[in-house]
Amino acid sequence: MEKDEGSPSLYRIRFHGRGGQGMKTASRILGSALFQEGFQVQDAPRYGAERRGAPIFAYVRASRDPINERGIIHAPDLVIVADETLLSIPAAGVLHGVAAATVLLVNSGENVESLQARLNVAGRLIAFAAEKEGLHDLRYVGAACAGAAARLIGVISRSSLEVAIRDELAHLGDAIIKNNLQLALGFYDLMAPHVGVVTPGRGISALDYRNPEWVDFPFEEARLSVPAVFAPGTSARLKTGLWRTERPVLDPDLCKRCSLCATYCPENAITLDRQGYPNIDYDHCKGCLLCVEQCPAHAMRTVPEHDTAGGRKGEEHS
């Protein structure tokens, strides 16, 4: 959507991440900071079942004029990707609507030129490696992304960003606020070379707004619409283990073979061998960590995914 000087300008921003990484919080912080600067704002998350590690996105719209748009952002001016593994999942929709005018900010240690060629995007791409910048706890990546986005937009001051963080996180206590402030302001400063690179697109007036198109389906008799699936199942081919940011790992020496981990696993990703020890299907374990919470013997421990690159210890009991 091209900018039209005769129409009000509108910032359209999307945050992409995984459940538990604070994308909803990031959108609220950025929206609140824009509000502090006198903008009219929309901010909202969009996701399916709430589960740690599942792909989600949140969006922010901001304008000096009334905002007549609603719903998903299809023509973003800025897209922030907190987890680069989402780039390989088409269903995550990270590149949906990305055009030459879109700025793409990705948490990745990959070379920018290589990343841009791999993604085949024409617009400006900016990469930052969260771990190299001291962000080792991904629970705070949302605040870092909000701080970076605020600088890229170029209309938010440090003081407005700080007020927004204190307002949005007031219920979490001073220690949490302090950590988020440090990261958000740090990444705000990190993006100083790119300040103001995001330009707003053209807003839609109420007169130009198009009603949604509807598709009518004829009513079928109940005997034709029974909830039966006759085609072979394909869910095993969808490796939902890509959702995971942390994995459960079994310590066989502590395991009492009580089977609670397999019983509570919502995805049936844990099965028991003939001796009663659990085997974890990491291709389909989504990292909800219910098995860790339910294990009375503490035989399941939590390991960050980036610490398991060299091997897959604990997948099977031998």
N, C-alpha and C positions, 0 to 999 in steps of 0.2 A: 504494500500500500504506500504510494508515494505521498510525499508531503505537498500540501496545497496551501499556498500562502493566504488564500481566502477563507480557510477553515481553521478552527482552533487546533492547536497542536496537542498531542497526547502521547505520553510515554507508556510503552507496553513492555513489561519485564516479566520473564519467566525464570523461576528457580527449579532446577531438577536435582533430585537426590534420592535417598532411600529412607524408609521409615526409621526414625531414631536419629537422623542427622540434622534435624532442626530446620527443614525447609519452610514449614509453616511459621516457625518463629522468625526466620529470616524475612519472609514476606511481611510479617507484622511490624518488624523493626524498620524495614525500609519504608513501608507505608506510613508509619507513625512519624518518621523523620521528614518525609515529604510533606506531611500534614503540618509539621512544625514550620516548614518553609512557605506555608500559605497555599498549598495545592489541595485540590479536591482529589480524593483517593479511593480506590477500591483495592482490597487485598483479600485473597482467599486461597485455601489449599484445595487440591483435588486428588483423591486417591480412592482405592477400593477398600477391601478389608484392612483394618488397621493391624499391621504386623511388622515387626522390626525387620528391616532389610528390603521390604517391598518397594518397587519404584513408585515415587510420587512426584507431583510438581505443585508449585504454588505460583500464583501470578499477582502482579501489581499493575494497576493503571493509575496514572496521575496526570492532571491537567489543571490549568488555571481557570478553565471553563467547565460547565456541567458536563459530566460523562454520560453519554447515551448508550455506550456499549455494555453488554453483559456477557457472561460466559467465558469460554476458553479463548485464550489469545492465539489467533491463527497467523498473525503477522507481527512477530516480536521485534522490538528495537534492540533489546538486550536479552541474551539467554545465558544463565549461569549454571554450570554443571559441577556439582559438588563431588561427584563420584564418576570417574572416567569409565568405569566398567559399564555404565549405562549406555555408552556410545555404541556398544555392540549388541544392544537389545532393541530391535525395531519397535517393539510394543511400548517402550519408554517414551517414544516420540520426541527425543531431544532435538532433532533437527527439523521438526515440523514447522514449516513456514519460514525457515531461516533463508534470508535473501542477501543480496550484495550489501544492503544498508544495515544489516543486522550485525551487532557486535557479539561475539561468542567468547565467554570467559570460562575456561576449563581448569579444574584441579588436576593437573597432570605434570609429571616430570619429563614427558616426551618433548623433544625439540619442536618448536612452533612450526617450522617449515614442514617437518615430517608429519606432524599432526594435521596440518591444513591440507596437505596432499592426500592423506589417508581419508579424511572426512569429505574431501572434494567440496569445500565451501569457498565461496568467492569473497565473502565479507571479512572484516577484521577479526582476527583470532588472537586472544591473549591467554597465556597459560601461566599458572603458578603451581608450585609443588608445595602442598600444605605442610608436609613433614619437614621439608628443608627450611620452612619458615617457622618451625617450632610448634606446629599444630599436630600433636601426636594423638590427641583425644578427639575422635570424630564427632563426639557429642557437641562440640563447640564449633564445628565447621559452618553451621548456619549463621552464626554471628560474624564469622570471618567473611563469608560470602556477602552478607548484608553490608558490611563496611566497605568491601571492594566495590560493590554495585553503587553505593552512595557516591564514591569518588568518580567512577566512570561516568555517571550521569552529570556530575559537575554542578549541581544546583543545591547540594546539601552541605552545610557547614559541619565542622567537627562538633560544635556545641549542640546542634540539632540532633546529630547521630547519638551523642551521649545521652541527651534527654530521652530520646526514643527507647534506648536500651534500658534505662532506669525505669521508665514507665511500663514497658512491656514485660520486664522480668522482676518487677518489684516483689511479687509473691514468692520468689525463689530464694530470697535472702542475699545478704551482702557479699558472701563469698562467691556465689554463682555470678552475681552482677559484675564483680571485680574481674573474674576470669573472662567473661564475655566482652566487657569493655576493653580489656587489654588486647584481645584478639581483633575485635572489630576496628578499633582505632589503629592497630598495627597494620592491618590489611588496607585500611583507608589510606595510610601513608604510603604503603607499598605501591598503590596504584597511581601515585602522584604523576608519573610520566604520561599517564593516559587520561588525565582529568578531562572531562567534557567530551569524550569521543562518541558518546551515545547521543544521537539526535532524535527528537520525537517525530513520530509519524503524523499523518493527518487524522484529525478526529472525524467522527461521523455525526452529522447533525440529526436531530430527531426527524426532520423531513426526509432525509435520505435513508433512514434505517429501513431495512427490508425485513418483513415478517419471516419467521422460519418456514421452510417448506415441509409439508407433512406427507407421509406415505400411508395410504389406507390399505389395511389388510382385510380381506373378506373373512367372515366368521366361519370357522370349521366346526363340524359336529364333534362331540367329545370323543367318539370312537376313532376319529381320524387324527386327533391331537393328543393321544395318550403319551405320557412322558417316558417313552422307551427309546433307547439308542441302540441301533442295530449295527452301526459301523464299528470297525475295530477302534479301540481306545488309542489315543495319541499322547496322553498326558505324560507318559514316561519319556517321550522325546523332548519335552520341554524341560530343560535343565534349570529348574528354579533355584539351584544352588548358587546361581549368579547373583541372587538377591542378597546373599549373606555378606556381612561385614565381620562377623565373629563366628567361630565354629565351636561346637562341643567336642572335646577329646576325652576318650575313656582311659582311665588308669586301671588296668585289669587287676592289679594287686589289691585295690580297694573295693572292687566290685563284689557285691553280695549276691548277684544274680536274682534280684527281687523282681525284675521285669517292669518296674514302674516307669522307667524311661521310655520303653516301647509302648506302654499303655497310654501314656500322656502325650506322646508325639502326635500332633494334629495332622501330620502329612504321611504317617506310616513310613517314615524314612529310617526308622530303627527296627531291625528285626533281630531275633535271637538265634544263635547257633545251637547246635545239638547239645552243647554243654550249658546253655542258658545265658551265655555272655552276649551282650548287644553288639551288633554290627551297624555302623552308621552309613547310610547312602548319601555321600556328600554331593552327588549330582542333584539330589532333590531335597536335601536339608536346607531350609530357608534361614536358619540361624535364629529361630525364635527363642531358643535356650530354655524351653520349658523342662527339658530333660535335666538340665543343670539345677534348676530350681527344685525339682521333685526328688532328686537322688538323695536318699537319707544317709548314704555312706560317703557322700561327696566324692564319688568316683568319677564324676564328670566335671571337667574344668573348662574354662572359656579361654580360647586362644584367638587373637586377632588374625584375620586372613593374611595380612601382609607378613606375618611371622611364620606362615606355613608354606611359603613358596618353595622351599628346598625339599619338601617331602610331605607325606600325608600320614604322619604318625597318628595312631589311634583309630584308624578307619576300621580295622578288623582285629579281632582277638585271635591269636594263634597259639 
